[in-house]
Amino acid sequence: MVTVVDVTFIALLAGAATGIGALPILVTGRVSHRVYDGALGLAAGIMVGAAVFALVVPGLELGTLTEVTGGLIVGGGFLLAANWAIPHAHMLFGGTNGDEFPESESVDETDEDLRQAILIGSSITIHNVPEGLAIGIAFASGFEEVGIALAGAIAVQNIPDGFAMAVPASQTGLSKFKTILYTTLSGAIPEPIAAAAGFALVAVVTGVFPAAAGFAAGAMMAVVFRELIPESHSHGYADTATITFILGFGVMLGVDVGLAV
């Protein structure tokens, strides 16, 4: 018989897969504007795809349009409020690896990268909560095979999610180790906690899931349109960013269809 400990461990493995998506930063340092804008476009497409296929669609399957739409609006508003509330980022993270700011960037530009990384990391973390709930609900409902398959699908989805978070974070002055660590923790902390809650409180959580999924989707979409798209179009490589956005969305479409459970 599956216990809450088993479910928590399975969700931990699925959530920690975000760290795999951060590994490409180990083989590159500072990148050109073209490459960076293309990477941001890819990350934006991945995040929109994840919001639609991993959150909105499942939310509509378990709840009503009103619940999901309401969550979507509140989630977007939350992200915008968080953007307003975040103080100067260098006060929170500046100098964490002892390095000076890159000569090619001003302190203000690095602060902007940090602020974006905080917002994107927050939306990815929020996004992992309803995923964890879904794992817990599946196991608690007696569908163990579905729960395992779902955890596997979520793990694969979390890899490009991790990339979406690591790209801007890698430009902030954080060490590569800390970037990978924070990216891993963005999934490894909320996912198992939510799975345990979903398993232990299945009757209550099932009713909350649609609104929670909408909330997470709204936060992800808001950060894409508020941060990633404008930034990826700010250096003269809008076409590159547009192409990679479509590719990123296609990746998540392929993942969703290929790993449908």
C-alpha positions in Angstrom: 0.0 0.0 0.0 1.3 3.4 -1.0 1.9 5.8 2.0 2.2 9.5 2.2 6.0 9.1 2.5 6.1 7.2 -0.8 4.0 9.8 -2.5 6.2 12.6 -1.1 9.4 10.9 -2.3 8.0 10.3 -5.8 6.9 13.9 -6.1 10.3 15.1 -4.8 12.0 13.2 -7.7 9.6 14.8 -10.2 10.1 18.3 -8.7 13.8 18.1 -8.6 13.9 17.5 -12.3 13.9 21.3 -12.7 17.6 21.2 -11.8 18.3 19.1 -14.9 17.0 22.0 -17.1 19.6 24.3 -15.5 22.6 22.1 -16.4 23.3 23.8 -19.8 24.6 26.9 -17.9 27.6 24.8 -16.9 28.9 24.9 -20.4 28.5 28.6 -21.2 29.2 31.9 -19.5 28.0 35.3 -20.7 26.2 35.0 -24.0 25.5 37.3 -26.9 22.3 39.3 -27.1 21.1 37.1 -30.0 21.6 33.9 -28.1 20.1 35.3 -24.9 17.1 36.7 -26.6 16.5 33.4 -28.4 16.8 31.6 -25.1 14.3 33.9 -23.5 11.9 33.4 -26.4 12.3 29.6 -25.9 11.7 29.9 -22.2 8.6 32.0 -22.8 7.2 29.4 -25.2 7.9 26.7 -22.7 6.1 28.6 -19.9 3.0 29.4 -22.0 2.8 25.8 -23.1 3.2 24.6 -19.5 0.5 27.0 -18.4 -2.0 25.8 -21.1 -1.3 22.0 -21.2 -0.2 21.3 -17.6 -2.5 23.7 -15.8 -5.5 25.2 -17.7 -6.6 21.9 -19.5 -6.4 19.7 -16.4 -8.1 22.4 -14.3 -11.0 22.5 -16.8 -11.3 18.7 -16.7 -11.7 18.8 -12.9 -13.5 22.0 -12.4 -15.6 24.8 -14.1 -14.6 27.5 -16.5 -15.4 30.1 -13.8 -13.0 28.5 -11.3 -10.1 28.3 -13.7 -10.7 31.7 -15.2 -11.0 33.3 -11.7 -7.8 31.6 -10.6 -6.2 32.8 -13.9 -7.1 36.5 -13.2 -6.0 36.4 -9.6 -2.7 34.7 -10.5 -1.9 37.3 -13.0 -2.8 40.0 -10.6 -0.6 38.4 -7.9 2.4 38.4 -10.2 1.9 42.1 -11.1 1.6 42.9 -7.4 4.7 40.9 -6.6 6.6 42.8 -9.3 5.5 46.1 -7.6 6.5 44.8 -4.2 10.0 43.4 -5.0 12.6 45.8 -3.7 15.9 46.5 -5.5 17.1 43.0 -6.3 20.8 43.7 -5.4 19.7 44.1 -1.8 18.4 40.6 -1.8 21.0 38.7 -3.9 23.7 41.1 -4.9 27.3 39.9 -4.4 26.2 36.4 -3.5 29.2 34.8 -5.3 31.7 37.5 -4.6 32.1 38.4 -8.2 32.0 41.9 -9.6 29.3 42.9 -12.0 30.3 42.2 -15.6 32.1 45.1 -17.2 29.6 45.2 -20.1 26.7 45.7 -17.8 25.7 48.4 -15.3 24.5 47.7 -11.8 21.0 48.8 -12.9 21.0 46.2 -15.7 22.1 43.5 -13.4 19.4 44.5 -10.9 16.9 44.2 -13.7 18.1 40.7 -14.5 17.8 39.8 -10.8 14.3 41.1 -10.6 13.2 39.1 -13.6 14.8 36.0 -12.2 12.9 36.4 -8.9 9.6 36.8 -10.8 10.2 33.9 -13.1 11.4 31.7 -10.3 8.3 32.6 -8.2 6.0 31.7 -11.1 7.8 28.3 -11.7 7.5 27.5 -8.0 3.8 28.4 -7.9 3.4 26.2 -11.0 4.7 23.2 -9.2 2.1 23.3 -6.5 -0.9 22.2 -8.6 1.3 19.6 -10.2 2.1 18.2 -6.8 -1.5 18.2 -5.8 -2.4 16.2 -8.9 0.2 13.5 -8.0 -1.2 13.3 -4.5 -4.8 13.2 -5.6 -4.1 10.3 -8.1 -2.4 8.2 -5.5 -5.0 8.9 -2.8 -7.8 8.0 -5.2 -6.3 4.5 -5.7 -4.9 5.2 -9.2 -1.3 4.2 -8.4 -0.4 3.5 -12.1 -1.8 6.9 -13.1 0.1 8.6 -10.2 3.4 7.1 -11.3 2.8 7.9 -15.0 1.8 11.5 -14.0 4.9 12.0 -11.9 7.0 10.8 -14.8 5.3 13.2 -17.2 5.7 16.1 -14.7 9.4 15.3 -14.3 9.9 15.6 -18.0 7.9 18.8 -18.1 9.9 20.2 -15.3 13.2 19.9 -17.2 12.3 22.7 -19.7 10.7 24.6 -16.8 14.1 24.6 -15.1 15.7 25.9 -18.2 13.2 28.8 -18.3 14.2 29.8 -14.8 17.9 29.2 -15.2 18.4 31.3 -18.3 17.7 34.7 -16.7 19.1 33.6 -13.3 22.4 32.8 -14.9 22.8 36.4 -16.1 22.4 37.9 -12.6 25.9 37.3 -11.0 24.8 34.2 -9.1 27.3 31.4 -9.2 26.5 28.5 -11.5 26.2 26.2 -8.4 23.6 28.5 -6.8 21.7 28.9 -10.0 21.3 25.2 -10.3 20.6 24.8 -6.6 17.8 27.4 -6.6 16.4 26.0 -9.8 16.3 22.5 -8.3 14.7 23.8 -5.1 11.9 25.6 -7.1 10.5 22.2 -7.8 12.0 20.0 -5.1 10.3 22.0 -2.3 6.7 22.8 -3.4 6.0 19.6 -5.4 6.4 17.1 -2.6 4.7 19.3 0.0 1.7 19.8 -2.3 1.7 16.0 -3.1 1.6 15.2 0.6 -1.3 17.6 1.1 -3.2 16.3 -1.9 -2.7 12.7 -0.7 -3.8 13.5 2.9 -6.6 15.9 2.1 -7.8 14.5 -1.2 -11.5 15.4 -0.7 -10.7 19.0 0.1 -7.9 19.5 -2.4 -9.7 18.1 -5.4 -12.2 21.0 -5.1 -9.3 23.5 -4.9 -7.3 22.2 -7.8 -9.0 24.0 -10.7 -8.6 27.4 -9.1 -5.1 26.6 -8.0 -4.2 25.5 -11.5 -5.7 28.7 -13.0 -3.8 30.8 -10.4 -0.5 29.2 -11.4 -1.2 29.6 -15.1 -2.1 33.2 -14.6 1.2 33.9 -12.8 3.2 32.2 -15.5 1.4 34.0 -18.4 1.8 37.3 -16.6 5.6 36.9 -16.2 5.9 35.9 -19.8 4.1 39.0 -21.1 5.5 41.3 -18.5 9.1 40.2 -18.5 10.2 37.6 -21.0 8.7 38.9 -24.3 9.6 42.6 -23.8 13.1 41.7 -22.8 13.6 39.3 -25.7 12.6 42.0 -28.1 14.7 44.7 -26.7 18.0 44.1 -28.5 17.0 43.9 -32.1 16.5 40.2 -32.4 12.7 40.0 -32.2 12.5 37.5 -35.1 14.9 35.1 -33.4 12.9 35.3 -30.1 9.6 34.8 -32.0 10.9 31.7 -33.7 12.3 30.2 -30.5 9.0 31.1 -28.7 7.1 28.9 -31.2 9.7 26.2 -30.8 9.3 26.3 -27.0 5.6 26.1 -27.2 6.0 23.1 -29.7 8.2 21.4 -27.2 5.6 21.5 -24.5 2.9 20.4 -27.0 5.0 17.4 -27.9 5.6 16.6 -24.2 1.9 16.9 -23.4 0.8 14.7 -26.3 3.7 12.2 -25.9 3.2 11.8 -22.2 -0.6 12.0 -21.9 -1.9 9.9 -19.1 
